[in-house]
Amino acid sequence: MANLKDIKRRIKSVKNTQQITKAMKLVAASKLRKAQKAIQDARPYALKLRDVLNHISARCNPDLHSLLDQRGGENILVLVVTADKGLCGGFNGNIVRRASKLIAENEGKNLNLVMAGKKGKDFFKHRPHKITHEFIDWTRDFNYAKAQEIGDLLAELFISKTADKIYMVYNEFKSVMQQEVVVEQLLPVVPESLGNAKETDHVQEYIYEPDEESILDALLKRYMTVQVYRAFLESSASEQGARMTAMDSASKNAGDMINGLSLTYNKARQAYITKELIEIVNGAEALKA
């Protein structure tokens, strides 16, 4: 009978876990709708602004602004965007692996990290590379003002030559079932290729008002904020999608486990009843003898 009690206790435990995973799936689905709408609204503007900066930076004087300075790249800074919580499948693991690969590709250079998210920080804090800044619990109160603060920080590190190149590693939201890890060079702005000499004879020149330097400064400040904002929104939507998928799989696995344990319980219970019947019959036969 003790064995039956253990199986019954196990079934109850798995059912409780299944209730939790189902609740977490519903919460993730609710958050996903909001996060998905936010990134769908922000993405077109952010991508177009990046294209505009790439286009202009190929045609303007790079000496007019520090963020256009193309340096050697010995000092690397990587902004790694992970989640603050787990239970979202391979979401955090994929980011960590891609960031580790980027670090390996820049071996021998002075590489520092800016961590957004507790999971990434917990992994890299035991690694040799220095974490210069941390943004923990960013998913709670992240907004455009917070993105501006982070963008200004990264720009200042680049201008002060603490970093020669700045990369972002984050999950780009594709769908509920699919997220893609992206490594994106944030600074310096990558100029658009002007092609061969024949094509450059017809390069369009711009007229700036009030002046080229002021326009570049305003655009580059906006660019930094918007690109950081987009990366965090992409990560937020990807996290909820990954968690929703992971919790759905966990709920199905729990259901399969409950079915298997119930079958085992019924078999054990039937075997116990059969054993008792046999003992009763044998006892009755012994009394007759």
Phi and psi in degrees as GROMACS dihedral restraints (atoms count N, CA, C in turn):
[ dihedral_restraints ]
;  ai    aj    ak    al  type     phi  dphi    fc
    3     4     5     6     1   -62.2    20    10
    4     5     6     7     1   -37.3    20    10
    6     7     8     9     1   -64.0    20    10
    7     8     9    10     1   -40.2    20    10
    9    10    11    12     1   -63.8    20    10
   10    11    12    13     1   -39.7    20    10
   12    13    14    15     1   -63.3    20    10
   13    14    15    16     1   -40.6    20    10
   15    16    17    18     1   -63.3    20    10
   16    17    18    19     1   -43.3    20    10
   18    19    20    21     1   -65.4    20    10
   19    20    21    22     1   -42.1    20    10
   21    22    23    24     1   -63.6    20    10
   22    23    24    25     1   -40.1    20    10
   24    25    26    27     1   -64.5    20    10
   25    26    27    28     1   -38.7    20    10
   27    28    29    30     1   -65.4    20    10
   28    29    30    31     1   -42.4    20    10
   30    31    32    33     1   -60.8    20    10
   31    32    33    34     1   -44.4    20    10
   33    34    35    36     1   -62.4    20    10
   34    35    36    37     1   -40.7    20    10
   36    37    38    39     1   -63.4    20    10
   37    38    39    40     1   -43.2    20    10
   39    40    41    42     1   -67.9    20    10
   40    41    42    43     1   -37.9    20    10
   42    43    44    45     1   -62.9    20    10
   43    44    45    46     1   -40.2    20    10
   45    46    47    48     1   -63.2    20    10
   46    47    48    49     1   -41.5    20    10
   48    49    50    51     1   -63.6    20    10
   49    50    51    52     1   -39.8    20    10
   51    52    53    54     1   -63.1    20    10
   52    53    54    55     1   -39.0    20    10
   54    55    56    57     1   -62.1    20    10
   55    56    57    58     1   -40.1    20    10
   57    58    59    60     1   -65.6    20    10
   58    59    60    61     1   -46.1    20    10
   60    61    62    63     1   -65.4    20    10
   61    62    63    64     1   -36.6    20    10
   63    64    65    66     1   -66.0    20    10
   64    65    66    67     1   -40.8    20    10
   66    67    68    69     1   -64.9    20    10
   67    68    69    70     1   -41.5    20    10
   69    70    71    72     1   -65.6    20    10
   70    71    72    73     1   -34.9    20    10
   72    73    74    75     1   -63.3    20    10
   73    74    75    76     1   -43.2    20    10
   75    76    77    78     1   -65.0    20    10
   76    77    78    79     1   -41.3    20    10
   78    79    80    81     1   -64.4    20    10
   79    80    81    82     1   -44.1    20    10
   81    82    83    84     1   -62.9    20    10
   82    83    84    85     1   -39.2    20    10
   84    85    86    87     1   -64.0    20    10
   85    86    87    88     1   -39.6    20    10
   87    88    89    90     1   -64.8    20    10
   88    89    90    91     1   -45.1    20    10
   90    91    92    93     1   -68.9    20    10
   91    92    93    94     1   -32.7    20    10
   93    94    95    96     1   -63.6    20    10
   94    95    96    97     1   -40.8    20    10
   96    97    98    99     1   -58.5    20    10
   97    98    99   100     1   -42.7    20    10
   99   100   101   102     1   -69.3    20    10
  100   101   102   103     1   -44.1    20    10
  102   103   104   105     1   -67.4    20    10
  103   104   105   106     1   -37.6    20    10
  105   106   107   108     1   -65.9    20    10
  106   107   108   109     1   -41.4    20    10
  108   109   110   111     1   -64.5    20    10
  109   110   111   112     1   -40.0    20    10
  111   112   113   114     1   -62.2    20    10
  112   113   114   115     1   -44.1    20    10
  114   115   116   117     1   -74.2    20    10
  115   116   117   118     1   -33.7    20    10
  117   118   119   120     1   -66.3    20    10
  118   119   120   121     1   -31.3    20    10
  120   121   122   123     1   -76.0    20    10
  121   122   123   124     1   -36.7    20    10
  123   124   125   126     1   -86.5    20    10
  124   125   126   127     1   -29.8    20    10
  126   127   128   129     1   -61.4    20    10
  127   128   129   130     1   -47.7    20    10
  129   130   131   132     1   -58.7    20    10
  130   131   132   133     1   -41.5    20    10
  132   133   134   135     1   -65.8    20    10
  133   134   135   136     1   -43.8    20    10
  135   136   137   138     1   -64.3    20    10
  136   137   138   139     1   -43.6    20    10
  138   139   140   141     1   -68.0    20    10
  139   140   141   142     1   -38.1    20    10
  141   142   143   144     1   -68.4    20    10
  142   143   144   145     1   -38.5    20    10
  144   145   146   147     1   -64.0    20    10
  145   146   147   148     1   -39.1    20    10
  147   148   149   150     1   -63.6    20    10
  148   149   150   151     1   -42.2    20    10
  150   151   152   153     1   -63.5    20    10
  151   152   153   154     1   -40.3    20    10
  153   154   155   156     1   -62.5    20    10
  154   155   156   157     1   -44.3    20    10
  156   157   158   159     1   -65.6    20    10
  157   158   159   160     1   -40.8    20    10
  159   160   161   162     1   -61.4    20    10
  160   161   162   163     1   -38.1    20    10
  162   163   164   165     1   -69.3    20    10
  163   164   165   166     1   -47.7    20    10
  165   166   167   168     1   -69.5    20    10
  166   167   168   169     1   -39.5    20    10
  168   169   170   171     1   -63.7    20    10
  169   170   171   172     1   -22.2    20    10
  171   172   173   174     1   -80.4    20    10
  172   173   174   175     1   -12.9    20    10
  174   175   176   177     1  -120.4    20    10
  175   176   177   178     1    -0.7    20    10
  177   178   179   180     1  -109.9    20    10
  178   179   180   181     1   174.5    20    10
  180   181   182   183     1   -81.4    20    10
  181   182   183   184     1   112.0    20    10
  183   184   185   186     1   -64.5    20    10
  184   185   186   187     1   -16.6    20    10
  186   187   188   189     1   -75.9    20    10
  187   188   189   190     1    -8.6    20    10
  189   190   191   192     1   -76.9    20    10
  190   191   192   193     1   -20.0    20    10
  192   193   194   195     1  -145.6    20    10
  193   194   195   196     1   138.4    20    10
  195   196   197   198     1   -65.2    20    10
  196   197   198   199     1   -29.2    20    10
  198   199   200   201     1   -73.3    20    10
  199   200   201   202     1    -7.5    20    10
  201   202   203   204     1   -99.1    20    10
  202   203   204   205     1     1.9    20    10
  204   205   206   207     1   -69.8    20    10
  205   206   207   208     1   115.7    20    10
  207   208   209   210     1   -90.7    20    10
  208   209   210   211     1   101.4    20    10
  210   211   212   213     1  -104.1    20    10
  211   212   213   214     1   177.0    20    10
  213   214   215   216     1   -61.4    20    10
  214   215   216   217     1   -34.4    20    10
  216   217   218   219     1    91.3    20    10
  217   218   219   220     1    30.3    20    10
  219   220   221   222     1   -81.0    20    10
  220   221   222   223     1   -25.3    20    10
  222   223   224   225     1  -106.0    20    10
  223   224   225   226     1   111.9    20    10
  225   226   227   228     1  -110.3    20    10
  226   227   228   229     1   136.0    20    10
  228   229   230   231     1  -123.9    20    10
  229   230   231   232     1   131.0    20    10
  231   232   233   234     1  -122.2    20    10
  232   233   234   235     1   121.6    20    10
  234   235   236   237     1   -90.7    20    10
  235   236   237   238     1   113.1    20    10
  237   238   239   240     1  -105.3    20    10
  238   239   240   241     1   118.7    20    10
  240   241   242   243     1  -106.0    20    10
  241   242   243   244     1   109.6    20    10
  243   244   245   246     1  -121.5    20    10
  244   245   246   247     1  -176.0    20    10
  246   247   248   249     1   -90.1    20    10
  247   248   249   250     1   161.5    20    10
  249   250   251   252     1   -85.6    20    10
  250   251   252   253     1   -17.9    20    10
  252   253   254   255     1  -127.0    20    10
  253   254   255   256     1   162.8    20    10
  255   256   257   258     1   -97.8    20    10
  256   257   258   259     1  -148.0    20    10
  258   259   260   261     1    57.1    20    10
  259   260   261   262     1    41.4    20    10
  261   262   263   264     1  -135.6    20    10
  262   263   264   265     1    41.4    20    10
  264   265   266   267     1    64.0    20    10
  265   266   267   268     1  -136.6    20    10
  267   268   269   270     1   -90.9    20    10
  268   269   270   271     1    15.8    20    10
  270   271   272   273     1   -54.9    20    10
  271   272   273   274     1   -56.8    20    10
  273   274   275   276     1   -71.8    20    10
  274   275   276   277     1   -38.3    20    10
  276   277   278   279     1   -61.8    20    10
  277   278   279   280     1   -39.6    20    10
  279   280   281   282     1   -64.9    20    10
  280   281   282   283     1   -40.5    20    10
  282   283   284   285     1   -63.9    20    10
  283   284   285   286     1   -47.2    20    10
  285   286   287   288     1   -61.4    20    10
  286   287   288   289     1   -42.8    20    10
  288   289   290   291     1   -65.2    20    10
  289   290   291   292     1   -41.1    20    10
  291   292   293   294     1   -69.4    20    10
  292   293   294   295     1   -37.7    20    10
  294   295   296   297     1   -65.7    20    10
  295   296   297   298     1   -39.5    20    10
  297   298   299   300     1   -64.4    20    10
  298   299   300   301     1   -36.8    20    10
  300   301   302   303     1   -65.9    20    10
  301   302   303   304     1   -41.5    20    10
  303   304   305   306     1   -62.9    20    10
  304   305   306   307     1   -39.5    20    10
  306   307   308   309     1   -62.4    20    10
  307   308   309   310     1   -43.7    20    10
  309   310   311   312     1   -63.9    20    10
  310   311   312   313     1   -36.5    20    10
  312   313   314   315     1   -66.5    20    10
  313   314   315   316     1   -24.0    20    10
  315   316   317   318     1  -109.2    20    10
  316   317   318   319     1    29.3    20    10
  318   319   320   321     1   -60.4    20    10
  319   320   321   322     1   137.3    20    10
  321   322   323   324     1    95.9    20    10
  322   323   324   325     1   -12.3    20    10
  324   325   326   327     1   -97.9    20    10
  325   326   327   328     1   162.8    20    10
  327   328   329   330     1   -80.6    20    10
  328   329   330   331     1    99.1    20    10
  330   331   332   333     1  -114.2    20    10
  331   332   333   334     1   128.2    20    10
  333   334   335   336     1  -122.7    20    10
  334   335   336   337     1   161.5    20    10
  336   337   338   339     1  -121.6    20    10
  337   338   339   340     1   143.8    20    10
  339   340   341   342     1  -115.6    20    10
  340   341   342   343     1   118.0    20    10
  342   343   344   345     1  -102.3    20    10
  343   344   345   346     1   128.6    20    10
  345   346   347   348     1  -118.4    20    10
  346   347   348   349     1   111.7    20    10
  348   349   350   351     1   115.1    20    10
  349   350   351   352     1   136.3    20    10
  351   352   353   354     1   -68.4    20    10
  352   353   354   355     1   -36.5    20    10
  354   355   356   357     1   -65.1    20    10
  355   356   357   358     1   -42.5    20    10
  357   358   359   360     1   -67.1    20    10
  358   359   360   361     1   -40.1    20    10
  360   361   362   363     1   -62.7    20    10
  361   362   363   364     1   -43.0    20    10
  363   364   365   366     1   -61.8    20    10
  364   365   366   367     1   -32.3    20    10
  366   367   368   369     1   -76.1    20    10
  367   368   369   370     1   -48.7    20    10
  369   370   371   372     1   -84.0    20    10
  370   371   372   373     1   -12.2    20    10
  372   373   374   375     1   -68.2    20    10
  373   374   375   376     1   -18.1    20    10
  375   376   377   378     1   -98.3    20    10
  376   377   378   379     1     8.4    20    10
  378   379   380   381     1  -103.5    20    10
  379   380   381   382     1   163.2    20    10
  381   382   383   384     1   -70.4    20    10
  382   383   384   385     1   -20.3    20    10
  384   385   386   387     1   -78.9    20    10
  385   386   387   388     1   139.7    20    10
  387   388   389   390     1   -75.8    20    10
  388   389   390   391     1   134.8    20    10
  390   391   392   393     1   -96.3    20    10
  391   392   393   394     1   111.0    20    10
  393   394   395   396     1   -83.6    20    10
  394   395   396   397     1   -34.1    20    10
  396   397   398   399     1  -143.6    20    10
  397   398   399   400     1   149.7    20    10
  399   400   401   402     1  -130.2    20    10
  400   401   402   403     1   140.6    20    10
  402   403   404   405     1  -129.3    20    10
  403   404   405   406     1    90.8    20    10
  405   406   407   408     1   -95.4    20    10
  406   407   408   409     1   148.4    20    10
  408   409   410   411     1    59.6    20    10
  409   410   411   412     1    33.9    20    10
  411   412   413   414     1   -67.7    20    10
  412   413   414   415     1   -24.8    20    10
  414   415   416   417     1   -69.7    20    10
  415   416   417   418     1   -18.2    20    10
  417   418   419   420     1   -72.3    20    10
  418   419   420   421     1   -48.2    20    10
  420   421   422   423     1  -129.4    20    10
  421   422   423   424     1    30.7    20    10
  423   424   425   426     1   -73.9    20    10
  424   425   426   427     1   133.3    20    10
  426   427   428   429     1  -150.4    20    10
  427   428   429   430     1  -175.0    20    10
  429   430   431   432     1   -64.3    20    10
  430   431   432   433     1   -35.8    20    10
  432   433   434   435     1   -64.6    20    10
  433   434   435   436     1   -38.0    20    10
  435   436   437   438     1   -67.0    20    10
  436   437   438   439     1   -39.2    20    10
  438   439   440   441     1   -62.8    20    10
  439   440   441   442     1   -38.1    20    10
  441   442   443   444     1   -64.7    20    10
  442   443   444   445     1   -40.0    20    10
  444   445   446   447     1   -62.1    20    10
  445   446   447   448     1   -45.1    20    10
  447   448   449   450     1   -68.5    20    10
  448   449   450   451     1   -41.6    20    10
  450   451   452   453     1   -61.0    20    10
  451   452   453   454     1   -42.8    20    10
  453   454   455   456     1   -63.9    20    10
  454   455   456   457     1   -38.6    20    10
  456   457   458   459     1   -62.6    20    10
  457   458   459   460     1   -47.4    20    10
  459   460   461   462     1   -64.4    20    10
  460   461   462   463     1   -39.7    20    10
  462   463   464   465     1   -63.6    20    10
  463   464   465   466     1   -41.0    20    10
  465   466   467   468     1   -64.9    20    10
  466   467   468   469     1   -39.7    20    10
  468   469   470   471     1   -64.8    20    10
  469   470   471   472     1   -34.3    20    10
  471   472   473   474     1   -73.8    20    10
  472   473   474   475     1   -44.6    20    10
  474   475   476   477     1   -63.3    20    10
  475   476   477   478     1   -37.8    20    10
  477   478   479   480     1   -78.0    20    10
  478   479   480   481     1     0.7    20    10
  480   481   482   483     1    65.8    20    10
  481   482   483   484     1    20.1    20    10
  483   484   485   486     1   -68.1    20    10
  484   485   486   487     1   -30.6    20    10
  486   487   488   489     1  -130.1    20    10
  487   488   489   490     1   135.2    20    10
  489   490   491   492     1   -94.1    20    10
  490   491   492   493     1   -27.4    20    10
  492   493   494   495     1  -140.6    20    10
  493   494   495   496     1   140.9    20    10
  495   496   497   498     1  -124.6    20    10
  496   497   498   499     1   126.9    20    10
  498   499   500   501     1  -115.6    20    10
  499   500   501   502     1   153.8    20    10
  501   502   503   504     1  -117.8    20    10
  502   503   504   505     1   136.0    20    10
  504   505   506   507     1  -120.2    20    10
  505   506   507   508     1   118.6    20    10
  507   508   509   510     1  -154.7    20    10
  508   509   510   511     1   169.2    20    10
  510   511   512   513     1   -93.6    20    10
  511   512   513   514     1   124.0    20    10
  513   514   515   516     1   -91.4    20    10
  514   515   516   517     1   131.2    20    10
  516   517   518   519     1   -77.9    20    10
  517   518   519   520     1   123.0    20    10
  519   520   521   522     1  -106.8    20    10
  520   521   522   523     1   -51.1    20    10
  522   523   524   525     1  -159.5    20    10
  523   524   525   526     1   179.3    20    10
  525   526   527   528     1   -59.6    20    10
  526   527   528   529     1   -35.3    20    10
  528   529   530   531     1   -92.1    20    10
  529   530   531   532     1   -12.3    20    10
  531   532   533   534     1  -135.4    20    10
  532   533   534   535     1   128.5    20    10
  534   535   536   537     1  -132.6    20    10
  535   536   537   538     1   142.1    20    10
  537   538   539   540     1  -119.1    20    10
  538   539   540   541     1   127.6    20    10
  540   541   542   543     1   -73.1    20    10
  541   542   543   544     1   128.6    20    10
  543   544   545   546     1  -121.0    20    10
  544   545   546   547     1   134.5    20    10
  546   547   548   549     1  -110.3    20    10
  547   548   549   550     1   117.1    20    10
  549   550   551   552     1  -126.0    20    10
  550   551   552   553     1   129.8    20    10
  552   553   554   555     1   -79.3    20    10
  553   554   555   556     1   117.0    20    10
  555   556   557   558     1   -86.5    20    10
  556   557   558   559     1   -45.6    20    10
  558   559   560   561     1  -139.0    20    10
  559   560   561   562     1   147.6    20    10
  561   562   563   564     1   -68.5    20    10
  562   563   564   565     1   159.6    20    10
  564   565   566   567     1   -60.7    20    10
  565   566   567   568     1   130.7    20    10
  567   568   569   570     1   -82.6    20    10
  568   569   570   571     1   115.3    20    10
  570   571   572   573     1   -67.1    20    10
  571   572   573   574     1   146.7    20    10
  573   574   575   576     1   -67.8    20    10
  574   575   576   577     1   140.3    20    10
  576   577   578   579     1   -69.2    20    10
  577   578   579   580     1   132.8    20    10
  579   580   581   582     1   -92.0    20    10
  580   581   582   583     1    -1.1    20    10
  582   583   584   585     1    79.1    20    10
  583   584   585   586     1  -157.4    20    10
  585   586   587   588     1   -82.0    20    10
  586   587   588   589     1   175.6    20    10
  588   589   590   591     1   -61.5    20    10
  589   590   591   592     1   -34.7    20    10
  591   592   593   594     1   -62.8    20    10
  592   593   594   595     1   -40.6    20    10
  594   595   596   597     1   -71.6    20    10
  595   596   597   598     1   -33.9    20    10
  597   598   599   600     1   -69.7    20    10
  598   599   600   601     1   -15.0    20    10
  600   601   602   603     1   -66.4    20    10
  601   602   603   604     1   -20.1    20    10
  603   604   605   606     1  -115.6    20    10
  604   605   606   607     1    26.4    20    10
  606   607   608   609     1   -66.5    20    10
  607   608   609   610     1   130.1    20    10
  609   610   611   612     1   -73.7    20    10
  610   611   612   613     1   133.2    20    10
  612   613   614   615     1  -100.0    20    10
  613   614   615   616     1   150.2    20    10
  615   616   617   618     1  -107.1    20    10
  616   617   618   619     1   151.2    20    10
  618   619   620   621     1  -105.6    20    10
  619   620   621   622     1   122.0    20    10
  621   622   623   624     1  -102.7    20    10
  622   623   624   625     1   138.8    20    10
  624   625   626   627     1  -139.3    20    10
  625   626   627   628     1   118.8    20    10
  627   628   629   630     1   -79.1    20    10
  628   629   630   631     1   -38.7    20    10
  630   631   632   633     1  -157.2    20    10
  631   632   633   634     1   163.2    20    10
  633   634   635   636     1   -60.5    20    10
  634   635   636   637     1   -42.9    20    10
  636   637   638   639     1   -63.7    20    10
  637   638   639   640     1   -43.6    20    10
  639   640   641   642     1   -65.2    20    10
  640   641   642   643     1   -41.6    20    10
  642   643   644   645     1   -64.0    20    10
  643   644   645   646     1   -45.3    20    10
  645   646   647   648     1   -62.1    20    10
  646   647   648   649     1   -42.9    20    10
  648   649   650   651     1   -61.4    20    10
  649   650   651   652     1   -45.1    20    10
  651   652   653   654     1   -65.8    20    10
  652   653   654   655     1   -43.1    20    10
  654   655   656   657     1   -67.1    20    10
  655   656   657   658     1   -41.3    20    10
  657   658   659   660     1   -69.2    20    10
  658   659   660   661     1   -37.1    20    10
  660   661   662   663     1   -64.0    20    10
  661   662   663   664     1   -43.4    20    10
  663   664   665   666     1   -65.1    20    10
  664   665   666   667     1   -39.3    20    10
  666   667   668   669     1   -60.1    20    10
  667   668   669   670     1   -46.2    20    10
  669   670   671   672     1   -60.3    20    10
  670   671   672   673     1   -47.1    20    10
  672   673   674   675     1   -64.7    20    10
  673   674   675   676     1   -46.7    20    10
  675   676   677   678     1   -66.7    20    10
  676   677   678   679     1   -39.6    20    10
  678   679   680   681     1   -69.3    20    10
  679   680   681   682     1   -39.4    20    10
  681   682   683   684     1   -65.3    20    10
  682   683   684   685     1   -42.8    20    10
  684   685   686   687     1   -59.8    20    10
  685   686   687   688     1   -44.5    20    10
  687   688   689   690     1   -64.8    20    10
  688   689   690   691     1   -43.2    20    10
  690   691   692   693     1   -60.3    20    10
  691   692   693   694     1   -40.6    20    10
  693   694   695   696     1   -71.3    20    10
  694   695   696   697     1   -37.2    20    10
  696   697   698   699     1   -66.3    20    10
  697   698   699   700     1   -41.1    20    10
  699   700   701   702     1   -59.6    20    10
  700   701   702   703     1   -44.5    20    10
  702   703   704   705     1   -64.7    20    10
  703   704   705   706     1   -41.2    20    10
  705   706   707   708     1   -63.2    20    10
  706   707   708   709     1   -46.7    20    10
  708   709   710   711     1   -65.1    20    10
  709   710   711   712     1   -40.3    20    10
  711   712   713   714     1   -63.8    20    10
  712   713   714   715     1   -40.9    20    10
  714   715   716   717     1   -60.7    20    10
  715   716   717   718     1   -46.7    20    10
  717   718   719   720     1   -67.0    20    10
  718   719   720   721     1   -38.1    20    10
  720   721   722   723     1   -64.1    20    10
  721   722   723   724     1   -43.5    20    10
  723   724   725   726     1   -65.4    20    10
  724   725   726   727     1   -40.2    20    10
  726   727   728   729     1   -67.2    20    10
  727   728   729   730     1   -41.1    20    10
  729   730   731   732     1   -61.1    20    10
  730   731   732   733     1   -44.9    20    10
  732   733   734   735     1   -65.1    20    10
  733   734   735   736     1   -43.5    20    10
  735   736   737   738     1   -64.7    20    10
  736   737   738   739     1   -41.5    20    10
  738   739   740   741     1   -70.8    20    10
  739   740   741   742     1   -32.7    20    10
  741   742   743   744     1   -64.8    20    10
  742   743   744   745     1   -44.0    20    10
  744   745   746   747     1   -64.2    20    10
  745   746   747   748     1   -40.2    20    10
  747   748   749   750     1   -64.8    20    10
  748   749   750   751     1   -39.2    20    10
  750   751   752   753     1   -64.8    20    10
  751   752   753   754     1   -41.3    20    10
  753   754   755   756     1   -66.0    20    10
  754   755   756   757     1   -41.3    20    10
  756   757   758   759     1   -64.0    20    10
  757   758   759   760     1   -38.3    20    10
  759   760   761   762     1   -64.4    20    10
  760   761   762   763     1   -39.9    20    10
  762   763   764   765     1   -61.6    20    10
  763   764   765   766     1   -42.8    20    10
  765   766   767   768     1   -63.4    20    10
  766   767   768   769     1   -39.9    20    10
  768   769   770   771     1   -65.7    20    10
  769   770   771   772     1   -40.1    20    10
  771   772   773   774     1   -63.0    20    10
  772   773   774   775     1   -42.2    20    10
  774   775   776   777     1   -61.9    20    10
  775   776   777   778     1   -43.5    20    10
  777   778   779   780     1   -64.7    20    10
  778   779   780   781     1   -43.3    20    10
  780   781   782   783     1   -67.5    20    10
  781   782   783   784     1   -36.4    20    10
  783   784   785   786     1   -64.8    20    10
  784   785   786   787     1   -40.8    20    10
  786   787   788   789     1   -63.1    20    10
  787   788   789   790     1   -43.7    20    10
  789   790   791   792     1   -62.2    20    10
  790   791   792   793     1   -41.7    20    10
  792   793   794   795     1   -62.5    20    10
  793   794   795   796     1   -45.4    20    10
  795   796   797   798     1   -64.9    20    10
  796   797   798   799     1   -39.4    20    10
  798   799   800   801     1   -64.3    20    10
  799   800   801   802     1   -44.7    20    10
  801   802   803   804     1   -65.0    20    10
  802   803   804   805     1   -39.8    20    10
  804   805   806   807     1   -65.8    20    10
  805   806   807   808     1   -42.1    20    10
  807   808   809   810     1   -64.4    20    10
  808   809   810   811     1   -40.3    20    10
  810   811   812   813     1   -64.2    20    10
  811   812   813   814     1   -38.8    20    10
  813   814   815   816     1   -65.8    20    10
  814   815   816   817     1   -43.1    20    10
  816   817   818   819     1   -63.9    20    10
  817   818   819   820     1   -43.0    20    10
  819   820   821   822     1   -61.2    20    10
  820   821   822   823     1   -41.4    20    10
  822   823   824   825     1   -62.6    20    10
  823   824   825   826     1   -41.9    20    10
  825   826   827   828     1   -64.7    20    10
  826   827   828   829     1   -41.0    20    10
  828   829   830   831     1   -62.5    20    10
  829   830   831   832     1   -41.7    20    10
  831   832   833   834     1   -62.6    20    10
  832   833   834   835     1   -41.6    20    10
  834   835   836   837     1   -64.8    20    10
  835   836   837   838     1   -38.6    20    10
  837   838   839   840     1   -65.7    20    10
  838   839   840   841     1   -44.6    20    10
  840   841   842   843     1   -62.2    20    10
  841   842   843   844     1   -44.4    20    10
  843   844   845   846     1   -62.3    20    10
  844   845   846   847     1   -38.1    20    10
  846   847   848   849     1   -65.7    20    10
  847   848   849   850     1   -40.4    20    10
  849   850   851   852     1   -65.4    20    10
  850   851   852   853     1   -41.3    20    10
  852   853   854   855     1   -63.4    20    10
  853   854   855   856     1   -37.3    20    10
  855   856   857   858     1   -66.6    20    10
  856   857   858   859     1   -36.6    20    10
  858   859   860   861     1   -67.6    20    10
  859   860   861   862     1   -36.9    20    10
  861   862   863   864     1   -64.7    20    10
  862   863   864   865     1   -36.9    20    10
